[in-house]
Amino acid sequence: MSSKKPANEQTSARVASTAAKLLSNPRTPAAVKSVAASALTQKVSASKSKGK
């Protein structure tokens, strides 16, 4: 089984918003912040999504 992520996977706006809130909370554990940061790196920026 391939471990490559398909190029078309994107984080939803709802998940990205939750991830941002978790990252800004100083009480969020480091492991959770790591997952949240990973989710945000998969979010399409507004400038990229306009070109679709």
mmCIF file of the N, C-alpha and C atoms, coordinates in Angstrom:
data_MODEL
# 
_entry.id   MODEL 
# 
loop_
_atom_site.group_PDB 
_atom_site.id 
_atom_site.type_symbol 
_atom_site.label_atom_id 
_atom_site.label_alt_id 
_atom_site.label_comp_id 
_atom_site.label_asym_id 
_atom_site.label_entity_id 
_atom_site.label_seq_id 
_atom_site.pdbx_PDB_ins_code 
_atom_site.Cartn_x 
_atom_site.Cartn_y 
_atom_site.Cartn_z 
_atom_site.occupancy 
_atom_site.B_iso_or_equiv 
_atom_site.pdbx_formal_charge 
_atom_site.auth_seq_id 
_atom_site.auth_comp_id 
_atom_site.auth_asym_id 
_atom_site.auth_atom_id 
_atom_site.pdbx_PDB_model_num 
ATOM 1   N N  . MET A 1 1  ? 0.838   -1.179 0.000   1.00 0.00 ? 1  MET A N  1 
ATOM 2   C CA . MET A 1 1  ? 0.000   0.000  0.000   1.00 0.00 ? 1  MET A CA 1 
ATOM 3   C C  . MET A 1 1  ? 0.881   1.239  0.000   1.00 0.00 ? 1  MET A C  1 
ATOM 4   N N  . SER A 1 2  ? 0.534   2.199  -0.807  1.00 0.00 ? 2  SER A N  1 
ATOM 5   C CA . SER A 1 2  ? 1.313   3.421  -0.923  1.00 0.00 ? 2  SER A CA 1 
ATOM 6   C C  . SER A 1 2  ? 1.025   4.363  0.235   1.00 0.00 ? 2  SER A C  1 
ATOM 7   N N  . SER A 1 3  ? 2.070   5.032  0.725   1.00 0.00 ? 3  SER A N  1 
ATOM 8   C CA . SER A 1 3  ? 1.891   5.985  1.815   1.00 0.00 ? 3  SER A CA 1 
ATOM 9   C C  . SER A 1 3  ? 1.771   7.413  1.306   1.00 0.00 ? 3  SER A C  1 
ATOM 10  N N  . LYS A 1 4  ? 1.768   7.605  -0.014  1.00 0.00 ? 4  LYS A N  1 
ATOM 11  C CA . LYS A 1 4  ? 1.644   8.951  -0.569  1.00 0.00 ? 4  LYS A CA 1 
ATOM 12  C C  . LYS A 1 4  ? 0.217   9.469  -0.409  1.00 0.00 ? 4  LYS A C  1 
ATOM 13  N N  . LYS A 1 5  ? 0.104   10.740 -0.047  1.00 0.00 ? 5  LYS A N  1 
ATOM 14  C CA . LYS A 1 5  ? -1.191  11.385 0.106   1.00 0.00 ? 5  LYS A CA 1 
ATOM 15  C C  . LYS A 1 5  ? -1.689  11.824 -1.269  1.00 0.00 ? 5  LYS A C  1 
ATOM 16  N N  . PRO A 1 6  ? -2.929  11.533 -1.617  1.00 0.00 ? 6  PRO A N  1 
ATOM 17  C CA . PRO A 1 6  ? -3.451  12.013 -2.890  1.00 0.00 ? 6  PRO A CA 1 
ATOM 18  C C  . PRO A 1 6  ? -3.371  13.536 -2.961  1.00 0.00 ? 6  PRO A C  1 
ATOM 19  N N  . ALA A 1 7  ? -3.076  14.064 -4.136  1.00 0.00 ? 7  ALA A N  1 
ATOM 20  C CA . ALA A 1 7  ? -2.864  15.497 -4.311  1.00 0.00 ? 7  ALA A CA 1 
ATOM 21  C C  . ALA A 1 7  ? -4.130  16.315 -4.087  1.00 0.00 ? 7  ALA A C  1 
ATOM 22  N N  . ASN A 1 8  ? -5.299  15.694 -4.156  1.00 0.00 ? 8  ASN A N  1 
ATOM 23  C CA . ASN A 1 8  ? -6.539  16.457 -4.067  1.00 0.00 ? 8  ASN A CA 1 
ATOM 24  C C  . ASN A 1 8  ? -7.136  16.504 -2.660  1.00 0.00 ? 8  ASN A C  1 
ATOM 25  N N  . GLU A 1 9  ? -6.437  15.981 -1.649  1.00 0.00 ? 9  GLU A N  1 
ATOM 26  C CA . GLU A 1 9  ? -6.975  16.031 -0.284  1.00 0.00 ? 9  GLU A CA 1 
ATOM 27  C C  . GLU A 1 9  ? -6.803  17.425 0.285   1.00 0.00 ? 9  GLU A C  1 
ATOM 28  N N  . GLN A 1 10 ? -7.860  17.925 0.914   1.00 0.00 ? 10 GLN A N  1 
ATOM 29  C CA . GLN A 1 10 ? -7.826  19.246 1.512   1.00 0.00 ? 10 GLN A CA 1 
ATOM 30  C C  . GLN A 1 10 ? -8.539  19.200 2.852   1.00 0.00 ? 10 GLN A C  1 
ATOM 31  N N  . THR A 1 11 ? -8.089  20.036 3.764   1.00 0.00 ? 11 THR A N  1 
ATOM 32  C CA . THR A 1 11 ? -8.750  20.160 5.058   1.00 0.00 ? 11 THR A CA 1 
ATOM 33  C C  . THR A 1 11 ? -9.947  21.080 4.894   1.00 0.00 ? 11 THR A C  1 
ATOM 34  N N  . SER A 1 12 ? -11.083 20.687 5.448   1.00 0.00 ? 12 SER A N  1 
ATOM 35  C CA . SER A 1 12 ? -12.283 21.518 5.352   1.00 0.00 ? 12 SER A CA 1 
ATOM 36  C C  . SER A 1 12 ? -12.126 22.781 6.181   1.00 0.00 ? 12 SER A C  1 
ATOM 37  N N  . ALA A 1 13 ? -12.942 23.769 5.891   1.00 0.00 ? 13 ALA A N  1 
ATOM 38  C CA . ALA A 1 13 ? -12.901 25.032 6.626   1.00 0.00 ? 13 ALA A CA 1 
ATOM 39  C C  . ALA A 1 13 ? -13.218 24.800 8.100   1.00 0.00 ? 13 ALA A C  1 
ATOM 40  N N  . ARG A 1 14 ? -14.122 23.896 8.390   1.00 0.00 ? 14 ARG A N  1 
ATOM 41  C CA . ARG A 1 14 ? -14.506 23.616 9.773   1.00 0.00 ? 14 ARG A CA 1 
ATOM 42  C C  . ARG A 1 14 ? -13.337 23.019 10.559  1.00 0.00 ? 14 ARG A C  1 
ATOM 43  N N  . VAL A 1 15 ? -12.647 22.070 9.954   1.00 0.00 ? 15 VAL A N  1 
ATOM 44  C CA . VAL A 1 15 ? -11.509 21.442 10.615  1.00 0.00 ? 15 VAL A CA 1 
ATOM 45  C C  . VAL A 1 15 ? -10.367 22.446 10.760  1.00 0.00 ? 15 VAL A C  1 
ATOM 46  N N  . ALA A 1 16 ? -10.140 23.261 9.739   1.00 0.00 ? 16 ALA A N  1 
ATOM 47  C CA . ALA A 1 16 ? -9.078  24.260 9.808   1.00 0.00 ? 16 ALA A CA 1 
ATOM 48  C C  . ALA A 1 16 ? -9.347  25.268 10.921  1.00 0.00 ? 16 ALA A C  1 
ATOM 49  N N  . SER A 1 17 ? -10.599 25.663 11.083  1.00 0.00 ? 17 SER A N  1 
ATOM 50  C CA . SER A 1 17 ? -10.961 26.604 12.141  1.00 0.00 ? 17 SER A CA 1 
ATOM 51  C C  . SER A 1 17 ? -10.715 25.996 13.518  1.00 0.00 ? 17 SER A C  1 
ATOM 52  N N  . THR A 1 18 ? -11.102 24.745 13.686  1.00 0.00 ? 18 THR A N  1 
ATOM 53  C CA . THR A 1 18 ? -10.882 24.056 14.961  1.00 0.00 ? 18 THR A CA 1 
ATOM 54  C C  . THR A 1 18 ? -9.389  23.912 15.230  1.00 0.00 ? 18 THR A C  1 
ATOM 55  N N  . ALA A 1 19 ? -8.620  23.580 14.206  1.00 0.00 ? 19 ALA A N  1 
ATOM 56  C CA . ALA A 1 19 ? -7.172  23.430 14.367  1.00 0.00 ? 19 ALA A CA 1 
ATOM 57  C C  . ALA A 1 19 ? -6.533  24.750 14.788  1.00 0.00 ? 19 ALA A C  1 
ATOM 58  N N  . ALA A 1 20 ? -6.968  25.839 14.201  1.00 0.00 ? 20 ALA A N  1 
ATOM 59  C CA . ALA A 1 20 ? -6.425  27.149 14.554  1.00 0.00 ? 20 ALA A CA 1 
ATOM 60  C C  . ALA A 1 20 ? -6.720  27.490 16.015  1.00 0.00 ? 20 ALA A C  1 
ATOM 61  N N  . LYS A 1 21 ? -7.916  27.162 16.465  1.00 0.00 ? 21 LYS A N  1 
ATOM 62  C CA . LYS A 1 21 ? -8.279  27.414 17.865  1.00 0.00 ? 21 LYS A CA 1 
ATOM 63  C C  . LYS A 1 21 ? -7.418  26.578 18.809  1.00 0.00 ? 21 LYS A C  1 
ATOM 64  N N  . LEU A 1 22 ? -7.177  25.326 18.442  1.00 0.00 ? 22 LEU A N  1 
ATOM 65  C CA . LEU A 1 22 ? -6.341  24.459 19.274  1.00 0.00 ? 22 LEU A CA 1 
ATOM 66  C C  . LEU A 1 22 ? -4.908  24.976 19.348  1.00 0.00 ? 22 LEU A C  1 
ATOM 67  N N  . LEU A 1 23 ? -4.393  25.457 18.227  1.00 0.00 ? 23 LEU A N  1 
ATOM 68  C CA . LEU A 1 23 ? -3.026  25.964 18.213  1.00 0.00 ? 23 LEU A CA 1 
ATOM 69  C C  . LEU A 1 23 ? -2.868  27.235 19.032  1.00 0.00 ? 23 LEU A C  1 
ATOM 70  N N  . SER A 1 24 ? -3.910  28.033 19.117  1.00 0.00 ? 24 SER A N  1 
ATOM 71  C CA . SER A 1 24 ? -3.809  29.293 19.858  1.00 0.00 ? 24 SER A CA 1 
ATOM 72  C C  . SER A 1 24 ? -4.027  29.117 21.359  1.00 0.00 ? 24 SER A C  1 
ATOM 73  N N  . ASN A 1 25 ? -4.491  27.941 21.784  1.00 0.00 ? 25 ASN A N  1 
ATOM 74  C CA . ASN A 1 25 ? -4.749  27.683 23.195  1.00 0.00 ? 25 ASN A CA 1 
ATOM 75  C C  . ASN A 1 25 ? -3.459  27.179 23.857  1.00 0.00 ? 25 ASN A C  1 
ATOM 76  N N  . PRO A 1 26 ? -2.936  27.914 24.832  1.00 0.00 ? 26 PRO A N  1 
ATOM 77  C CA . PRO A 1 26 ? -1.690  27.478 25.473  1.00 0.00 ? 26 PRO A CA 1 
ATOM 78  C C  . PRO A 1 26 ? -1.822  26.175 26.271  1.00 0.00 ? 26 PRO A C  1 
ATOM 79  N N  . ARG A 1 27 ? -3.027  25.756 26.584  1.00 0.00 ? 27 ARG A N  1 
ATOM 80  C CA . ARG A 1 27 ? -3.225  24.523 27.364  1.00 0.00 ? 27 ARG A CA 1 
ATOM 81  C C  . ARG A 1 27 ? -3.340  23.280 26.476  1.00 0.00 ? 27 ARG A C  1 
ATOM 82  N N  . THR A 1 28 ? -3.337  23.450 25.170  1.00 0.00 ? 28 THR A N  1 
ATOM 83  C CA . THR A 1 28 ? -3.431  22.318 24.248  1.00 0.00 ? 28 THR A CA 1 
ATOM 84  C C  . THR A 1 28 ? -2.122  21.524 24.286  1.00 0.00 ? 28 THR A C  1 
ATOM 85  N N  . PRO A 1 29 ? -2.210  20.211 24.458  1.00 0.00 ? 29 PRO A N  1 
ATOM 86  C CA . PRO A 1 29 ? -0.989  19.379 24.503  1.00 0.00 ? 29 PRO A CA 1 
ATOM 87  C C  . PRO A 1 29 ? -0.212  19.441 23.175  1.00 0.00 ? 29 PRO A C  1 
ATOM 88  N N  . ALA A 1 30 ? 1.088   19.237 23.264  1.00 0.00 ? 30 ALA A N  1 
ATOM 89  C CA . ALA A 1 30 ? 1.962   19.306 22.089  1.00 0.00 ? 30 ALA A CA 1 
ATOM 90  C C  . ALA A 1 30 ? 1.549   18.319 20.996  1.00 0.00 ? 30 ALA A C  1 
ATOM 91  N N  . ALA A 1 31 ? 1.125   17.131 21.364  1.00 0.00 ? 31 ALA A N  1 
ATOM 92  C CA . ALA A 1 31 ? 0.729   16.135 20.361  1.00 0.00 ? 31 ALA A CA 1 
ATOM 93  C C  . ALA A 1 31 ? -0.491  16.605 19.577  1.00 0.00 ? 31 ALA A C  1 
ATOM 94  N N  . VAL A 1 32 ? -1.430  17.243 20.261  1.00 0.00 ? 32 VAL A N  1 
ATOM 95  C CA . VAL A 1 32 ? -2.630  17.744 19.592  1.00 0.00 ? 32 VAL A CA 1 
ATOM 96  C C  . VAL A 1 32 ? -2.251  18.913 18.683  1.00 0.00 ? 32 VAL A C  1 
ATOM 97  N N  . LYS A 1 33 ? -1.328  19.753 19.142  1.00 0.00 ? 33 LYS A N  1 
ATOM 98  C CA . LYS A 1 33 ? -0.883  20.880 18.318  1.00 0.00 ? 33 LYS A CA 1 
ATOM 99  C C  . LYS A 1 33 ? -0.197  20.391 17.052  1.00 0.00 ? 33 LYS A C  1 
ATOM 100 N N  . SER A 1 34 ? 0.520   19.291 17.151  1.00 0.00 ? 34 SER A N  1 
ATOM 101 C CA . SER A 1 34 ? 1.191   18.729 15.989  1.00 0.00 ? 34 SER A CA 1 
ATOM 102 C C  . SER A 1 34 ? 0.177   18.275 14.931  1.00 0.00 ? 34 SER A C  1 
ATOM 103 N N  . VAL A 1 35 ? -0.868  17.618 15.371  1.00 0.00 ? 35 VAL A N  1 
ATOM 104 C CA . VAL A 1 35 ? -1.912  17.161 14.446  1.00 0.00 ? 35 VAL A CA 1 
ATOM 105 C C  . VAL A 1 35 ? -2.660  18.355 13.851  1.00 0.00 ? 35 VAL A C  1 
ATOM 106 N N  . ALA A 1 36 ? -2.940  19.345 14.676  1.00 0.00 ? 36 ALA A N  1 
ATOM 107 C CA . ALA A 1 36 ? -3.643  20.538 14.205  1.00 0.00 ? 36 ALA A CA 1 
ATOM 108 C C  . ALA A 1 36 ? -2.808  21.281 13.154  1.00 0.00 ? 36 ALA A C  1 
ATOM 109 N N  . ALA A 1 37 ? -1.516  21.382 13.399  1.00 0.00 ? 37 ALA A N  1 
ATOM 110 C CA . ALA A 1 37 ? -0.634  22.051 12.437  1.00 0.00 ? 37 ALA A CA 1 
ATOM 111 C C  . ALA A 1 37 ? -0.594  21.287 11.121  1.00 0.00 ? 37 ALA A C  1 
ATOM 112 N N  . SER A 1 38 ? -0.591  19.985 11.210  1.00 0.00 ? 38 SER A N  1 
ATOM 113 C CA . SER A 1 38 ? -0.600  19.163 10.006  1.00 0.00 ? 38 SER A CA 1 
ATOM 114 C C  . SER A 1 38 ? -1.873  19.396 9.194   1.00 0.00 ? 38 SER A C  1 
ATOM 115 N N  . ALA A 1 39 ? -2.990  19.490 9.876   1.00 0.00 ? 39 ALA A N  1 
ATOM 116 C CA . ALA A 1 39 ? -4.262  19.743 9.193   1.00 0.00 ? 39 ALA A CA 1 
ATOM 117 C C  . ALA A 1 39 ? -4.237  21.103 8.492   1.00 0.00 ? 39 ALA A C  1 
ATOM 118 N N  . LEU A 1 40 ? -3.650  22.092 9.136   1.00 0.00 ? 40 LEU A N  1 
ATOM 119 C CA . LEU A 1 40 ? -3.612  23.425 8.536   1.00 0.00 ? 40 LEU A CA 1 
ATOM 120 C C  . LEU A 1 40 ? -2.698  23.483 7.315   1.00 0.00 ? 40 LEU A C  1 
ATOM 121 N N  . THR A 1 41 ? -1.686  22.654 7.268   1.00 0.00 ? 41 THR A N  1 
ATOM 122 C CA . THR A 1 41 ? -0.808  22.663 6.095   1.00 0.00 ? 41 THR A CA 1 
ATOM 123 C C  . THR A 1 41 ? -1.519  22.100 4.870   1.00 0.00 ? 41 THR A C  1 
ATOM 124 N N  . GLN A 1 42 ? -2.612  21.376 5.079   1.00 0.00 ? 42 GLN A N  1 
ATOM 125 C CA . GLN A 1 42 ? -3.377  20.810 3.969   1.00 0.00 ? 42 GLN A CA 1 
ATOM 126 C C  . GLN A 1 42 ? -4.529  21.706 3.542   1.00 0.00 ? 42 GLN A C  1 
ATOM 127 N N  . LYS A 1 43 ? -4.719  22.831 4.228   1.00 0.00 ? 43 LYS A N  1 
ATOM 128 C CA . LYS A 1 43 ? -5.811  23.752 3.904   1.00 0.00 ? 43 LYS A CA 1 
ATOM 129 C C  . LYS A 1 43 ? -5.420  24.574 2.691   1.00 0.00 ? 43 LYS A C  1 
ATOM 130 N N  . VAL A 1 44 ? -6.305  24.691 1.729   1.00 0.00 ? 44 VAL A N  1 
ATOM 131 C CA . VAL A 1 44 ? -6.064  25.509 0.547   1.00 0.00 ? 44 VAL A CA 1 
ATOM 132 C C  . VAL A 1 44 ? -6.257  26.959 0.937   1.00 0.00 ? 44 VAL A C  1 
ATOM 133 N N  . SER A 1 45 ? -5.271  27.787 0.604   1.00 0.00 ? 45 SER A N  1 
ATOM 134 C CA . SER A 1 45 ? -5.391  29.207 0.927   1.00 0.00 ? 45 SER A CA 1 
ATOM 135 C C  . SER A 1 45 ? -6.418  29.860 0.005   1.00 0.00 ? 45 SER A C  1 
ATOM 136 N N  . ALA A 1 46 ? -6.923  31.003 0.397   1.00 0.00 ? 46 ALA A N  1 
ATOM 137 C CA . ALA A 1 46 ? -7.940  31.720 -0.372  1.00 0.00 ? 46 ALA A CA 1 
ATOM 138 C C  . ALA A 1 46 ? -7.419  32.080 -1.752  1.00 0.00 ? 46 ALA A C  1 
ATOM 139 N N  . SER A 1 47 ? -6.150  32.459 -1.860  1.00 0.00 ? 47 SER A N  1 
ATOM 140 C CA . SER A 1 47 ? -5.598  32.849 -3.158  1.00 0.00 ? 47 SER A CA 1 
ATOM 141 C C  . SER A 1 47 ? -5.492  31.660 -4.100  1.00 0.00 ? 47 SER A C  1 
ATOM 142 N N  . LYS A 1 48 ? -5.189  30.479 -3.587  1.00 0.00 ? 48 LYS A N  1 
ATOM 143 C CA . LYS A 1 48 ? -5.094  29.287 -4.430  1.00 0.00 ? 48 LYS A CA 1 
ATOM 144 C C  . LYS A 1 48 ? -6.471  28.814 -4.880  1.00 0.00 ? 48 LYS A C  1 
ATOM 145 N N  . SER A 1 49 ? -7.464  28.903 -4.004  1.00 0.00 ? 49 SER A N  1 
ATOM 146 C CA . SER A 1 49 ? -8.781  28.372 -4.333  1.00 0.00 ? 49 SER A CA 1 
ATOM 147 C C  . SER A 1 49 ? -9.508  29.240 -5.353  1.00 0.00 ? 49 SER A C  1 
ATOM 148 N N  . LYS A 1 50 ? -9.138  30.521 -5.478  1.00 0.00 ? 50 LYS A N  1 
ATOM 149 C CA . LYS A 1 50 ? -9.786  31.393 -6.463  1.00 0.00 ? 50 LYS A CA 1 
ATOM 150 C C  . LYS A 1 50 ? -9.443  30.986 -7.891  1.00 0.00 ? 50 LYS A C  1 
ATOM 151 N N  . GLY A 1 51 ? -8.301  30.384 -8.073  1.00 0.00 ? 51 GLY A N  1 
ATOM 152 C CA . GLY A 1 51 ? -7.867  30.001 -9.417  1.00 0.00 ? 51 GLY A CA 1 
ATOM 153 C C  . GLY A 1 51 ? -8.476  28.719 -9.912  1.00 0.00 ? 51 GLY A C  1 
ATOM 154 N N  . LYS A 1 52 ? -9.247  28.031 -9.112  1.00 0.00 ? 52 LYS A N  1 
ATOM 155 C CA . LYS A 1 52 ? -9.835  26.745 -9.509  1.00 0.00 ? 52 LYS A CA 1 
ATOM 156 C C  . LYS A 1 52 ? -11.029 26.904 -10.382 1.00 0.00 ? 52 LYS A C  1 
# 
